[in-house]
């Protein structure tokens, strides 16, 4: 067996994400998949920013479970875009394009 590398390499999860997913280590691809499974199962997508959950659209509504995970995010991308969700409130939305930043913010470096 060769060791998994890159996105398939298991990473250590921060406590909020670990308790939500019931795992302490997962590859980034699996973290993203499990988050999307949760979002879809709970119909937490909406077409409008801060809109009501309607199970479709590019915005994700922060519920009580996702909120602490989203709030861990305060990062700067390589292009210099800042993703700061530390002040996010329950019921507010994030853009699905912020998922990579959220996953990155919830793993131990």
TIMI-2910 file (N, C-alpha, C, CB; in pm, 1 decimal, decimal comma, always signed):
<rs>
+----------+----------+----------+----------+----------+----------+----------+----------+----------+----------+----------+----------+------+
!      n_x !      n_y !      n_z !     ca_x !     ca_y !     ca_z !      c_x !      c_y !      c_z !     cb_x !     cb_y !     cb_z ! resn !
+----------+----------+----------+----------+----------+----------+----------+----------+----------+----------+----------+----------+------+
!    +84,9 !   -119,7 !     +0,0 !     +0,0 !     +0,0 !     +0,0 !    +88,6 !   +125,0 !     +0,0 !    -96,1 !     +0,4 !   +123,6 !  Unk !
!    +60,4 !   +214,2 !    -90,9 !   +131,6 !   +341,1 !    -87,5 !    +54,4 !   +437,2 !     +2,0 !   +149,6 !   +400,0 !   -230,8 !  Unk !
!   +127,1 !   +529,6 !    +60,1 !    +63,2 !   +626,6 !   +149,3 !    -19,1 !   +725,1 !    +67,1 !   +169,2 !   +701,8 !   +234,6 !  Unk !
!   -138,7 !   +755,2 !   +115,6 !   -224,7 !   +851,1 !    +46,1 !   -160,7 !   +989,1 !    +51,4 !   -367,1 !   +854,2 !   +108,7 !  Unk !
!   -173,2 !  +1061,5 !    -59,0 !   -114,2 !  +1195,2 !    -65,5 !   -218,7 !  +1297,0 !   -108,3 !     +5,2 !  +1197,5 !   -162,5 !  Unk !
!   -182,7 !  +1425,8 !    -94,0 !   -269,5 !  +1533,9 !   -140,7 !   -405,4 !  +1531,5 !    -74,5 !   -286,4 !  +1526,2 !   -289,8 !  Unk !
!   -510,4 !  +1543,3 !   -157,8 !   -647,1 !  +1551,5 !   -105,5 !   -695,0 !  +1420,8 !    -43,9 !   -741,7 !  +1592,3 !   -215,4 !  Unk !
!   -630,3 !  +1309,5 !    -79,4 !   -672,3 !  +1179,3 !    -27,5 !   -604,3 !  +1144,3 !   +104,9 !   -643,1 !  +1071,1 !   -129,7 !  Unk !
!   -506,1 !  +1224,6 !   +144,5 !   -433,2 !  +1199,1 !   +268,4 !   -519,3 !  +1238,4 !   +387,8 !   -299,1 !  +1276,2 !   +270,4 !  Unk !
!   -535,8 !  +1148,8 !   +485,1 !   -615,6 !  +1185,4 !   +603,0 !   -551,6 !  +1301,3 !   +680,1 !   -632,5 !  +1063,7 !   +695,9 !  Unk !
!   -635,6 !  +1392,4 !   +725,6 !   -590,3 !  +1506,9 !   +803,7 !   -664,2 !  +1506,7 !   +936,8 !   -613,6 !  +1640,8 !   +726,8 !  Unk !
!   -604,6 !  +1567,0 !  +1038,0 !   -665,4 !  +1571,0 !  +1171,6 !   -769,3 !  +1683,5 !  +1176,5 !   -556,3 !  +1591,7 !  +1282,2 !  Unk !
!   -888,6 !  +1649,9 !  +1222,7 !   -998,2 !  +1746,2 !  +1228,0 !   -997,5 !  +1823,1 !  +1359,5 !  -1132,3 !  +1675,2 !  +1209,5 !  Unk !
!  -1033,0 !  +1950,7 !  +1352,6 !  -1052,0 !  +2028,7 !  +1474,5 !  -1177,6 !  +1977,5 !  +1544,8 !  -1063,2 !  +2182,3 !  +1442,9 !  Unk !
!  -1189,5 !  +2007,1 !  +1673,5 !  -1292,1 !  +1944,2 !  +1757,0 !  -1435,1 !  +1961,8 !  +1708,1 !  -1282,4 !  +1997,7 !  +1893,8 !  Unk !
!  -1471,6 !  +2081,1 !  +1660,0 !  -1610,5 !  +2103,9 !  +1616,5 !  -1646,1 !  +2014,2 !  +1498,6 !  -1631,7 !  +2251,7 !  +1578,3 !  Unk !
!  -1555,9 !  +2007,0 !  +1401,4 !  -1581,1 !  +1923,8 !  +1283,7 !  -1575,4 !  +1776,4 !  +1321,4 !  -1479,1 !  +1954,5 !  +1172,1 !  Unk !
!  -1480,9 !  +1739,5 !  +1406,5 !  -1468,4 !  +1599,6 !  +1450,2 !  -1596,0 !  +1552,6 !  +1519,0 !  -1348,3 !  +1583,0 !  +1545,2 !  Unk !
!  -1653,3 !  +1638,1 !  +1605,3 !  -1774,8 !  +1595,1 !  +1675,1 !  -1893,4 !  +1587,9 !  +1579,1 !  -1806,7 !  +1690,7 !  +1791,3 !  Unk !
!  -1898,5 !  +1677,8 !  +1480,7 !  -2007,8 !  +1672,8 !  +1384,3 !  -2001,2 !  +1547,0 !  +1297,8 !  -2005,4 !  +1797,0 !  +1296,0 !  Unk !
!  -1880,8 !  +1513,1 !  +1251,6 !  -1864,8 !  +1401,1 !  +1159,0 !  -1839,2 !  +1268,1 !  +1230,1 !  -1751,4 !  +1429,7 !  +1063,6 !  Unk !
!  -1811,8 !  +1273,0 !  +1359,9 !  -1785,3 !  +1150,2 !  +1434,3 !  -1654,3 !  +1084,5 !  +1393,7 !  -1898,6 !  +1053,0 !  +1414,9 !  Unk !
!  -1560,6 !  +1162,9 !  +1345,0 !  -1429,2 !  +1112,5 !  +1302,7 !  -1323,9 !  +1210,8 !  +1351,6 !  -1421,5 !  +1094,3 !  +1146,0 !  Unk !
!  -1202,3 !  +1162,7 !  +1375,3 !  -1094,7 !  +1253,9 !  +1413,9 !  -1000,3 !  +1280,6 !  +1297,7 !  -1016,8 !  +1197,1 !  +1532,1 !  Unk !
!   -996,8 !  +1187,6 !  +1200,9 !   -912,6 !  +1206,6 !  +1082,7 !   -988,2 !  +1160,5 !   +958,4 !   -778,3 !  +1129,2 !  +1097,0 !  Unk !
!   -981,1 !  +1240,7 !   +853,2 !  -1043,1 !  +1207,4 !   +724,3 !   -966,0 !  +1279,7 !   +614,5 !  -1195,6 !  +1247,0 !   +721,6 !  Unk !
!   -968,0 !  +1225,6 !   +491,8 !   -911,6 !  +1302,4 !   +379,6 !  -1002,2 !  +1422,0 !   +349,3 !   -895,3 !  +1212,1 !   +252,4 !  Unk !
!   -943,6 !  +1529,2 !   +294,3 !  -1021,0 !  +1649,2 !   +260,8 !  -1140,8 !  +1616,5 !   +171,1 !   -931,0 !  +1752,2 !   +191,8 !  Unk !
!  -1119,7 !  +1525,5 !    +75,3 !  -1229,0 !  +1491,1 !    -16,3 !  -1347,5 !  +1433,3 !    +60,6 !  -1180,8 !  +1390,5 !   -122,9 !  Unk !
!  -1318,8 !  +1352,4 !   +160,8 !  -1423,8 !  +1287,6 !   +240,6 !  -1491,5 !  +1389,2 !   +332,3 !  -1364,9 !  +1171,4 !   +324,0 !  Unk !
!  -1414,0 !  +1484,6 !   +386,1 !  -1471,8 !  +1590,7 !   +470,5 !  -1574,1 !  +1669,0 !   +388,4 !  -1360,1 !  +1686,6 !   +525,9 !  Unk !
!  -1532,2 !  +1711,3 !   +268,7 !  -1620,0 !  +1789,6 !   +181,7 !  -1744,8 !  +1710,6 !   +146,8 !  -1546,3 !  +1831,4 !    +53,8 !  Unk !
!  -1728,5 !  +1582,6 !   +112,7 !  -1842,4 !  +1497,7 !    +77,0 !  -1939,8 !  +1486,1 !   +195,3 !  -1793,5 !  +1356,9 !    +33,3 !  Unk !
!  -1886,5 !  +1462,1 !   +314,5 !  -1973,7 !  +1447,0 !   +431,5 !  -2045,9 !  +1577,8 !   +465,2 !  -1892,1 !  +1399,7 !   +552,5 !  Unk !
!  -1977,6 !  +1691,0 !   +450,5 !  -2043,6 !  +1819,8 !   +473,6 !  -2157,4 !  +1838,5 !   +373,6 !  -1941,9 !  +1936,6 !   +462,4 !  Unk !
!  -2132,0 !  +1807,0 !   +246,8 !  -2237,0 !  +1820,7 !   +145,1 !  -2352,1 !  +1724,3 !   +170,8 !  -2179,4 !  +1796,7 !     +5,3 !  Unk !
!  -2321,0 !  +1602,9 !   +215,7 !  -2427,5 !  +1507,1 !   +249,4 !  -2517,8 !  +1566,8 !   +357,3 !  -2367,2 !  +1371,2 !   +297,8 !  Unk !
!  -2456,6 !  +1628,5 !   +458,5 !  -2532,8 !  +1690,5 !   +567,5 !  -2616,3 !  +1807,3 !   +515,1 !  -2437,7 !  +1738,8 !   +679,5 !  Unk !
!  -2555,3 !  +1893,1 !   +435,1 !  -2625,2 !  +2009,9 !   +379,8 !  -2745,9 !  +1966,7 !   +297,6 !  -2529,8 !  +2094,2 !   +293,1 !  Unk !
!  -2726,2 !  +1866,4 !   +212,5 !  -2836,2 !  +1817,8 !   +127,4 !  -2944,3 !  +1747,8 !   +210,8 !  -2781,9 !  +1720,9 !    +19,8 !  Unk !
!  -2903,0 !  +1665,0 !   +305,7 !  -2999,3 !  +1591,7 !   +389,8 !  -3087,1 !  +1687,5 !   +470,0 !  -2925,4 !  +1496,3 !   +485,5 !  Unk !
!  -3029,9 !  +1801,5 !   +507,7 !  -3103,6 !  +1898,8 !   +588,1 !  -3157,9 !  +2015,3 !   +505,8 !  -3014,7 !  +1951,8 !   +697,5 !  Unk !
!  -3148,3 !  +2001,9 !   +373,4 !  -3202,7 !  +2101,4 !   +279,1 !  -3154,7 !  +2243,4 !   +313,0 !  -3357,3 !  +2096,8 !   +280,0 !  Unk !
!  -3023,4 !  +2257,6 !   +328,2 !  -2966,9 !  +2385,3 !   +372,8 !  -2910,7 !  +2470,7 !   +259,0 !  -2858,3 !  +2359,6 !   +473,2 !  Unk !
!  -2961,7 !  +2451,7 !   +138,6 !  -2918,2 !  +2535,8 !    +27,6 !  -3026,7 !  +2636,1 !     -7,2 !  -2882,7 !  +2450,3 !    -95,2 !  Unk !
!  -2985,5 !  +2753,2 !    -56,2 !  -3079,1 !  +2856,6 !    -97,5 !  -3021,8 !  +2930,8 !   -217,5 !  -3108,8 !  +2954,4 !    +18,8 !  Unk !
!  -3109,0 !  +2988,9 !   -298,4 !  -3066,0 !  +3059,8 !   -419,1 !  -3029,2 !  +3204,4 !   -391,5 !  -3174,6 !  +3054,8 !   -523,5 !  Unk !
!  -3066,8 !  +3256,1 !   -274,3 !  -3040,9 !  +3396,8 !   -245,2 !  -2958,2 !  +3410,4 !   -118,5 !  -3172,5 !  +3474,4 !   -231,5 !  Unk !
!  -2873,4 !  +3512,6 !   -115,0 !  -2791,2 !  +3536,7 !     +3,0 !  -2881,6 !  +3561,0 !   +123,1 !  -2695,8 !  +3656,8 !    -19,2 !  Unk !
!  -2854,9 !  +3490,1 !   +231,5 !  -2933,1 !  +3495,7 !   +355,0 !  -3081,6 !  +3463,7 !   +334,7 !  -2919,6 !  +3632,2 !   +416,7 !  Unk !
!  -3110,5 !  +3387,2 !   +228,5 !  -3248,3 !  +3344,8 !   +202,7 !  -3285,0 !  +3224,3 !   +287,3 !  -3267,7 !  +3312,4 !    +54,6 !  Unk !
!  -3411,3 !  +3186,6 !   +280,5 !  -3458,2 !  +3069,5 !   +353,3 !  -3409,9 !  +2942,8 !   +281,6 !  -3613,7 !  +3070,5 !   +365,9 !  Unk !
!  -3382,3 !  +2838,0 !   +359,9 !  -3336,2 !  +2711,4 !   +302,2 !  -3442,8 !  +2657,6 !   +206,4 !  -3304,9 !  +2607,0 !   +414,5 !  Unk !
!  -3400,8 !  +2622,6 !    +85,3 !  -3496,2 !  +2571,6 !    -13,7 !  -3442,6 !  +2450,5 !    -89,1 !  -3531,9 !  +2681,0 !   -112,5 !  Unk !
!  -3330,1 !  +2393,8 !    -42,8 !  -3274,5 !  +2271,4 !    -98,1 !  -3217,3 !  +2286,8 !   -238,1 !  -3378,6 !  +2166,7 !    -99,6 !  Unk !
!  -3186,2 !  +2407,8 !   -282,7 !  -3121,6 !  +2428,0 !   -411,8 !  -3056,9 !  +2565,2 !   -409,7 !  -3223,3 !  +2414,8 !   -530,4 !  Unk !
!  -2950,6 !  +2580,2 !   -487,9 !  -2886,9 !  +2710,6 !   -497,4 !  -2743,1 !  +2708,6 !   -449,7 !  -2964,5 !  +2811,5 !   -418,6 !  Unk !
!  -2675,4 !  +2820,7 !   -471,3 !  -2531,6 !  +2825,1 !   -443,2 !  -2497,1 !  +2874,7 !   -303,8 !  -2464,0 !  +2912,0 !   -543,2 !  Unk !
!  -2597,4 !  +2910,6 !   -224,2 !  -2570,5 !  +2954,7 !    -87,1 !  -2606,7 !  +2843,3 !    +11,2 !  -2649,9 !  +3084,4 !    -54,2 !  Unk !
!  -2529,7 !  +2835,1 !   +118,9 !  -2552,1 !  +2734,7 !   +222,2 !  -2593,9 !  +2807,4 !   +349,3 !  -2424,1 !  +2647,0 !   +246,2 !  Unk !
!  -2705,3 !  +2763,5 !   +407,0 !  -2758,6 !  +2825,2 !   +528,4 !  -2690,5 !  +2762,3 !   +649,8 !  -2913,8 !  +2808,4 !   +536,8 !  Unk !
!  -2636,6 !  +2846,3 !   +737,0 !  -2571,6 !  +2797,8 !   +859,2 !  -2677,3 !  +2760,9 !   +962,0 !  -2474,7 !  +2904,5 !   +916,9 !  Unk !
!  -2681,5 !  +2632,6 !   +997,6 !  -2770,7 !  +2590,9 !  +1106,2 !  -2685,8 !  +2576,4 !  +1233,4 !  -2845,7 !  +2455,2 !  +1071,0 !  Unk !
!  -2746,9 !  +2534,5 !  +1341,9 !  -2676,2 !  +2526,1 !  +1470,8 !  -2557,3 !  +2430,2 !  +1463,6 !  -2772,7 !  +2480,9 !  +1581,6 !  Unk !
!  -2565,8 !  +2327,1 !  +1379,7 !  -2457,8 !  +2229,2 !  +1366,7 !  -2341,5 !  +2284,2 !  +1285,7 !  -2509,6 !  +2101,5 !  +1302,1 !  Unk !
!  -2371,6 !  +2352,2 !  +1174,7 !  -2266,0 !  +2403,8 !  +1087,2 !  -2201,9 !  +2531,9 !  +1139,7 !  -2321,7 !  +2428,8 !   +949,5 !  Unk !
!  -2277,9 !  +2609,7 !  +1216,6 !  -2230,3 !  +2741,0 !  +1260,3 !  -2092,0 !  +2739,0 !  +1327,3 !  -2329,8 !  +2800,0 !  +1355,4 !  Unk !
!  -2067,7 !  +2651,0 !  +1427,1 !  -1934,6 !  +2653,9 !  +1490,3 !  -1822,8 !  +2617,1 !  +1392,4 !  -1931,3 !  +2558,3 !  +1609,4 !  Unk !
!  -1853,4 !  +2533,9 !  +1295,3 !  -1754,3 !  +2494,9 !  +1193,8 !  -1727,0 !  +2613,1 !  +1102,5 !  -1803,4 !  +2372,1 !  +1111,1 !  Unk !
!  -1832,6 !  +2677,5 !  +1055,1 !  -1816,2 !  +2794,5 !   +968,6 !  -1741,3 !  +2905,7 !  +1042,7 !  -1954,0 !  +2845,6 !   +920,0 !  Unk !
!  -1771,9 !  +2923,9 !  +1171,7 !  -1710,9 !  +3032,8 !  +1249,4 !  -1561,0 !  +3015,0 !  +1272,4 !  -1779,9 !  +3044,6 !  +1382,6 !  Unk !
!  -1509,5 !  +2893,9 !  +1252,3 !  -1364,8 !  +2870,4 !  +1264,7 !  -1289,0 !  +2932,3 !  +1148,2 !  -1335,1 !  +2719,8 !  +1272,2 !  Unk !
!  -1360,8 !  +2978,4 !  +1045,8 !  -1298,1 !  +3022,0 !   +921,2 !  -1262,4 !  +3170,3 !   +922,8 !  -1389,8 !  +2993,1 !   +804,4 !  Unk !
!  -1132,9 !  +3195,9 !   +915,6 !  -1081,1 !  +3331,2 !   +898,2 !   -948,1 !  +3313,9 !   +825,6 !  -1064,6 !  +3409,0 !  +1037,8 !  Unk !
!   -955,4 !  +3307,1 !   +692,7 !   -836,7 !  +3275,3 !   +615,8 !   -824,9 !  +3364,1 !   +493,6 !   -838,0 !  +3130,0 !   +574,6 !  Unk !
!   -706,9 !  +3362,5 !   +436,9 !   -678,7 !  +3441,7 !   +317,9 !   -635,8 !  +3345,0 !   +208,6 !   -568,5 !  +3550,7 !   +345,2 !  Unk !
!   -699,4 !  +3352,3 !    +91,7 !   -664,5 !  +3262,3 !    -17,8 !   -536,5 !  +3310,3 !    -84,9 !   -779,7 !  +3253,3 !   -120,5 !  Unk !
!   -482,6 !  +3226,7 !   -173,1 !   -360,5 !  +3263,4 !   -246,3 !   -381,3 !  +3391,0 !   -326,7 !   -317,1 !  +3149,3 !   -339,5 !  Unk !
!   -504,9 !  +3412,9 !   -372,2 !   -533,7 !  +3533,1 !   -451,2 !   -557,9 !  +3655,7 !   -361,9 !   -656,1 !  +3509,0 !   -540,7 !  Unk !
!   -554,4 !  +3634,7 !   -230,2 !   -568,1 !  +3747,0 !   -138,2 !   -709,8 !  +3771,2 !    -88,3 !   -519,0 !  +3869,7 !   -203,8 !  Unk !
!   -804,8 !  +3686,7 !   -131,7 !   -943,6 !  +3703,2 !    -87,4 !   -956,7 !  +3654,1 !    +56,5 !  -1041,8 !  +3626,2 !   -181,0 !  Unk !
!  -1015,4 !  +3736,3 !   +140,3 !  -1031,1 !  +3700,1 !   +281,4 !  -1168,1 !  +3636,5 !   +303,2 !  -1013,6 !  +3824,6 !   +372,8 !  Unk !
!  -1167,9 !  +3523,3 !   +372,1 !  -1291,3 !  +3457,1 !   +411,3 !  -1295,9 !  +3461,5 !   +563,0 !  -1299,3 !  +3309,2 !   +356,6 !  Unk !
!  -1376,2 !  +3551,3 !   +616,0 !  -1388,7 !  +3564,2 !   +760,5 !  -1534,7 !  +3539,3 !   +798,6 !  -1340,8 !  +3705,1 !   +809,3 !  Unk !
!  -1559,0 !  +3423,0 !   +857,7 !  -1695,9 !  +3384,7 !   +895,6 !  -1712,2 !  +3384,8 !  +1047,8 !  -1730,9 !  +3245,2 !   +838,5 !  Unk !
!  -1617,4 !  +3445,3 !  +1119,3 !  -1619,0 !  +3438,3 !  +1265,4 !  -1740,0 !  +3508,3 !  +1327,8 !  -1492,3 !  +3499,0 !  +1320,2 !  Unk !
!  -1801,4 !  +3599,8 !  +1253,6 !  -1918,1 !  +3673,2 !  +1306,4 !  -2050,3 !  +3620,5 !  +1249,3 !  -1904,6 !  +3822,8 !  +1274,8 !  Unk !
!  -2044,7 !  +3511,2 !  +1174,5 !  -2164,3 !  +3456,0 !  +1110,2 !  -2268,8 !  +3416,9 !  +1215,4 !  -2127,2 !  +3333,3 !  +1023,1 !  Unk !
!  -2394,6 !  +3437,8 !  +1183,5 !  -2503,8 !  +3399,7 !  +1273,6 !  -2585,5 !  +3286,3 !  +1213,8 !  -2594,4 !  +3520,4 !  +1303,1 !  Unk !
!  -2651,2 !  +3213,2 !  +1300,2 !  -2738,8 !  +3104,8 !  +1255,8 !  -2844,1 !  +3162,4 !  +1160,9 !  -2806,5 !  +3033,2 !  +1377,8 !  Unk !
!  -2866,8 !  +3092,7 !  +1050,3 !  -2965,4 !  +3138,3 !   +952,7 !  -2903,5 !  +3221,9 !   +841,8 !  -3073,0 !  +3217,9 !  +1021,7 !  Unk !
!  -2780,3 !  +3271,1 !   +860,8 !  -2711,3 !  +3343,4 !   +754,5 !  -2647,8 !  +3243,6 !   +659,2 !  -2604,5 !  +3439,4 !   +812,5 !  Unk !
!  -2607,5 !  +3293,3 !   +543,9 !  -2556,2 !  +3202,8 !   +441,2 !  -2409,8 !  +3228,7 !   +408,9 !  -2638,8 !  +3215,3 !   +315,4 !  Unk !
!  -2348,7 !  +3125,9 !   +351,0 !  -2215,6 !  +3138,0 !   +291,9 !  -2228,2 !  +3096,7 !   +146,3 !  -2108,7 !  +3050,0 !   +368,3 !  Unk !
!  -2133,8 !  +3139,8 !    +63,6 !  -2129,9 !  +3098,5 !    -76,1 !  -2064,6 !  +2960,3 !    -81,7 !  -2051,7 !  +3202,8 !   -165,1 !  Unk !
!  -2118,7 !  +2870,2 !   -162,2 !  -2062,0 !  +2735,0 !   -169,4 !  -1914,6 !  +2736,9 !   -210,5 !  -2142,0 !  +2649,7 !   -268,0 !  Unk !
!  -1871,2 !  +2842,8 !   -277,5 !  -1730,9 !  +2852,7 !   -317,7 !  -1638,3 !  +2870,8 !   -196,8 !  -1712,5 !  +2969,1 !   -415,3 !  Unk !
!  -1695,4 !  +2897,4 !    -80,1 !  -1614,9 !  +2912,9 !    +41,6 !  -1588,8 !  +2779,9 !   +112,4 !  -1684,0 !  +3008,3 !   +137,0 !  Unk !
!  -1645,1 !  +2671,1 !    +59,9 !  -1630,1 !  +2540,7 !   +125,7 !  -1484,6 !  +2498,9 !   +142,4 !  -1703,7 !  +2434,9 !    +47,1 !  Unk !
!  -1399,8 !  +2523,7 !    +42,4 !  -1258,8 !  +2482,9 !    +53,5 !  -1192,4 !  +2556,5 !   +169,3 !  -1182,4 !  +2510,7 !    -78,9 !  Unk !
!  -1222,4 !  +2686,4 !   +184,4 !  -1166,1 !  +2764,2 !   +295,6 !  -1216,1 !  +2710,6 !   +429,2 !  -1202,5 !  +2913,7 !   +281,5 !  Unk !
!  -1342,5 !  +2670,8 !   +433,9 !  -1401,9 !  +2619,1 !   +556,4 !  -1337,2 !  +2486,9 !   +594,4 !  -1553,6 !  +2601,9 !   +540,3 !  Unk !
!  -1321,3 !  +2397,5 !   +497,3 !  -1255,7 !  +2269,1 !   +524,9 !  -1113,5 !  +2294,4 !   +573,4 !  -1255,0 !  +2178,1 !   +398,2 !  Unk !
!  -1042,3 !  +2383,5 !   +504,7 !   -904,9 !  +2414,3 !   +542,6 !   -893,9 !  +2471,9 !   +682,8 !   -845,2 !  +2510,5 !   +444,1 !  Unk !
!   -993,0 !  +2550,7 !   +722,6 !   -991,2 !  +2615,5 !   +854,0 !  -1025,8 !  +2518,8 !   +966,5 !  -1088,2 !  +2732,4 !   +855,7 !  Unk !
!  -1078,8 !  +2402,0 !   +931,7 !  -1124,3 !  +2307,3 !  +1032,7 !  -1037,1 !  +2182,8 !  +1043,4 !  -1264,8 !  +2266,7 !  +1003,1 !  Unk !
!   -915,4 !  +2194,1 !   +988,9 !   -820,0 !  +2084,4 !  +1006,5 !   -695,0 !  +2140,0 !  +1073,5 !   -784,8 !  +2016,5 !   +869,4 !  Unk !
!   -630,5 !  +2053,3 !  +1147,1 !   -507,2 !  +2092,3 !  +1217,6 !   -395,7 !  +2100,8 !  +1113,9 !   -470,4 !  +1989,7 !  +1332,8 !  Unk !
!   -319,7 !  +2210,2 !  +1118,3 !   -211,0 !  +2222,8 !  +1019,8 !    -81,9 !  +2162,3 !  +1072,2 !   -188,2 !  +2369,9 !   +983,2 !  Unk !
+----------+----------+----------+----------+----------+----------+----------+----------+----------+----------+----------+----------+------+
</rs>
